Amino acid sequence: MKKIIISLIALLIIIVITAICISKVNKVDSKLTKVKVAEVTHSMFYTPQYLADALGYFEEEGLEVEFILTPGADKVTSAVLSGDVEIGFCGSEATIYVYNQGEKDYLVNFAGLTKRDGSFIVSREKIEDFTLKDLERKTVIGGRQGGMPVMTFEWALKEAGVKNVNIDTSIEFASMSGAFIGGTGDFVNLFEPNALQLEQEGYGYVVASLGELGGVVPYTAYNARKSFIEENPEIIQGFSNAINKSLKYTLENDADVIAKDLIDYFPDTSLDDLTKIVERYKDNDSWFKTTEIKEEDYNHIMEIMESSNALDKKAPYDKLVTTEFVK
């Protein structure tokens, strides 16, 4: 009987200690401010974003960030405007569309991440010393009409004086790789890991970087409603700080190190492939050094939009971009 009582007391002590520990964990968690982010797609192109989460940079800034996959920049901006999420992550051109439509509580870009297009031109045939002239009288699967990949592609063609290219904009983003494999088009513009997969499976060859051809722009950036930024500067500052730290980490570390940090975010991609993809994006100079969005880069994205007849009027840099939170 005595042994039973001692066992019960010991069990009670364990239960009490466990409850105290859980309580402490909950108190720590409760100190974090929850922030929801609508991301336009889940891609290795956004490596610094996932590193900020993996390395605990958001937590260091007192934030608990939830990323919600929201395919399409128009859907991202809708989610932010409706208040379903606090922060949007998409092409900065989407915020220009919103502003020009007369939205009073418009979206302001407060932090840049990628500095150029992240897609690659994939050819069905191997081409030595490829130039854009090789695309004349060919069909290229380009992506959604009005989207940045297509507009960047069109701008690059015009700059190179290349005409008579059939750009197929009828195929959804997620179906472009499959359509190419199925026999549609002579070329396709693909993000990673699709470009690498096509190469490895023998369906195509990467012949050029659309990012290098298109120049520096705030290709994907973080935005929030003007009112949210004004009312919650500490959240925006903390988020920007975390992204700044991860940009620095990304630029200072080798691809194999970064790939190990990312592996849990891309479980269907092997460590070797992930390393190759990160290396390709590093070689492509894909990311800003800091979150600052410069006026000249912002103006270039509007130049690309104008070239594709996708912009009715220019939007002011000082309205749609803030550098207040750059460190």
N, C-alpha and C positions, 0 to 999 in steps of 0.2 A: 504493500500500500504506500509505503514511504517513497519507494522508487517511482511509483506512478505519479505521486504529487510533485516530486522533483522534476520529472519529465514534463509535466504540465506547466510548471513554473518556467522551465527552460524554453518551452515552446512559446509561452506568453511573452517572454523577453524578446525572442526572435521576431515575433509579430510586431511588437512595439517598436523595435529598432528599424524594421523594414518600413513601417508606416512613417516613422520620422524621416527616413531617407527619401521616401517617395514625396513626402511633403516638401522637403528641401529642394528636390529636383523641380517640382511644380512651381515653387516660388521663383527659382532661377528662370524657368521657362516663361513665367508670367511677366518677367521684366523685359522680354523681347517684344518689340512691336511687329505685329503681323502685317505683311505687305504682299499683295497679290500682283503678279506681273503677267500680262498677256504677251506671249512670245509668238512671233509670226510663223516660226518653224523650229524644229529641234535639229540643230546642225553643228558639226565640228567647226564650222565657220565662226560660231559664237563661243569658241573655246574660253576666252577670258571670263565670260559670264558664269560658266559652270565651275571654273576654278575658284571664283569668288565664293561660291557655295561650298565646294569641296574643301577648301583651305580654311574655312571658318571666318572669312573676312566680313560677311554680312553680320554674323553673330557678334564679332568684335565691335561693330557699329550699332549693336542693340536691335538688330532686325532679324526677323524670321520670314524669309522670302519663299513664296510659293509660285512656281512657274506654271502657267496654264497654257497649253498648246492651243493657239487660236489661228488657224490657217487663213492667210489673206490679210494684207495690211488694212483693208477696209473693215474687216471684222475686228481687228485689234483696236482701231480707233473707235469703233462703235462700243466696244467693251469698256474703254476708258471714259468715253463721254457719258455712258449710262451709269457709271459708278460701280459696275460689276468688278472692276479691278482698279487699283490705284495708279499703276504704271503700265504704259504700253511700250513694246519693243518691236519696231518695224522700220521700214524705210522712211526717211524723213520727208519724202515727197508726199506721203499720206497726210502729214500735218499741214502741208501747204494746201492740199485739196480742201481740208476741213476749214481752214482760215478763209479761203476764197469763197466758200459757200455761205459765209456770213455768220458762222457760229460765234456767239458772244463769249462763251467760256471755252475758248479755243485751246488747242493743245500746244504746249511749249516743249521744245527739245532741250533737255538739260544735261545730257551726257551722250557723247558719241562712243561707238565701239569699233565698228568696221569702217575702214577708210576707202574701200573700193569694192567693186563687184566681186563676188566670191565664186562665180561660175567659170567653167572652162569649156572651150569649144572642142567638141569631140568629133572626129572624122570617121567615116565608115572605112576609108582606105588610109593607109599610111602615107603621109606626105612629108617629104624632106623640105626644109626651108619654107615652111608655110607662110603665106601672107594672105591678107583679106581678099586679094585678087582671086585667090583660089575658090572663093565662094560665088563668083559670078556664074549665073545661069544654074545655080544649085538651090536645093531646098533645105532650109535650116529650121529645125524645131526650136522656136525661140522662147516660148512661155506666154503668159497672159498679156494681152494687149493693154498697154498703159502701165504695166509693171516695170520696175527698174531694170531687170535683166534685158527686156526687149528694148526699152528706150536707150539703154547704154549701148546695146548692140547696134541699133540704128544710127546713133550718134557716131560711133566708131567707123561705121561703113561710110557715112557722109564725109567724115574727116579724111578718110583714105581715098575718097573719090570713087568708091565702088558702088556700082548700080546693078540692076537686073538680078537681085537676090530675092528669092521667094521665101519670106519669113512666115512660117506656119504658127499662128497664135491661137489655133483652135483646140490645142491639147492642154489639159489641166497639168499643173506643176507636178503632181504626184505620178502622172501617167507618162511623162515625157520619155523616161528611160525605157519603159516597156514598149512604147510606140516605136522607138528607134530600133530596138531589138526585133520588133515585129516587121521591120522593113520600111517604115515611114522615114522619109528624109535622107539626105546625104550627110548632114551634120546635125548635131544637137548641142545645145548649151546646157550644161549640167553642173550642179553643185556636188560637193563630196558628201557621202562616199560613193555616189552613183557613178561619177566619172572614173574613179579607180576600179570599181567593180566591172564596168564595161571593158576596161583595158584587160583586167585579169581574166575575164571570161572570153576574150578574143572577139568582142563585138565592135570595138572601136579603138581609136588612138587620140589621146589629148594632144592637140596641136597648138593651142594658144590659151592664154589667160585673158578673159574678158575684162578682168580688173585692171590689168596692165594697159589694155587698149583704151579703157574708159577714163583713166585718171582718178585723182583723189576727190572724193565726195563723202558727205556724211551718209554712207550707204544704209547702215542700220544704227538707230539711235534710240535712246530712252526718252519718253515723253510723258507728260501728265497734264491734267487740266490746269489752266492758269490759276484758278482759285485754289486748287489743291496745293500747288507749289507755294502760293502766298500764305496759306494757312498751316502748312506742315514743312517749313524749311529744314527742320532737324532730320526728318525722314529723307528728304531729297539729298541733303548733305551727306548723311550716313551712307545712303545707297551709292552716291557718286564716289565717296571715299573708298568703298569696297571695290568698285569697278576699277578705280585708279590703281589700287594695290595689285589687282589681278592682271591689269595690263602690264605693269612693271614686271611682275613675276613671269608672264608669258614671254616677254621680250628678252628676259635675262636667263631663261632656262632652255635647255635643249629639248628637242621634240620627244625623245624617249622618256625623259623625266615627266614632261607634261602629260604624255599618253598614259602613264601609270596613274596619274592623278585623275584622269578623265574616264578610266575604264568602266567605272560603275554607272556612268551616265550614258554609255553606249555599249551595253552588254552584248549586242549582236555583232559587234565589230571586234575583230581580233586585235590584240595589242600591237602586232606588227603592222597591220593595216592602219590602225589609229595613229601610230608613229609616222607612217608615210604621209598620211593626210595632214597632220599637224605640220610636218616639215614642208609640205607643198604650200600650205597657207602662210607659213613663216617666210618661205622663199618669195612668196607673192607680195610680201609687205602688206598684209591684210588688215592690221590693227593700228589704231592711233596710239601714240605714245602716252597721251593723257586723254581725259574725256572732253577736252576742249573742242568745240566745233567752230572753226574759223570762218569768217565771212566769205573769203575767196572760195572756200570749198562749198559753202552753202550756195553761193552764186553759180558755181559750176553745175550743181544738180539742177538748178532752174534752167541753165543753158541746155542741158540734156533734155529736159522736159519740153522746152520750147522747140527744140529741134524735131521732136516727135509730135508737135502740135497738141500736146497734152496740158498746156498751161495757158489759160486765158489772160492772166495778169500775174505779175511778180508779187510775191509776198515779202514784207519787210523783215530783214534779218533780226533787227532789234526787238521785234514782236515775237517771232517764232523760235528764237534761240536765246538762251541765257548762259552766260559764263560765270555767273555768280558762285556756282558750287564747285568750280575747278580749283584744284590745289596742286 
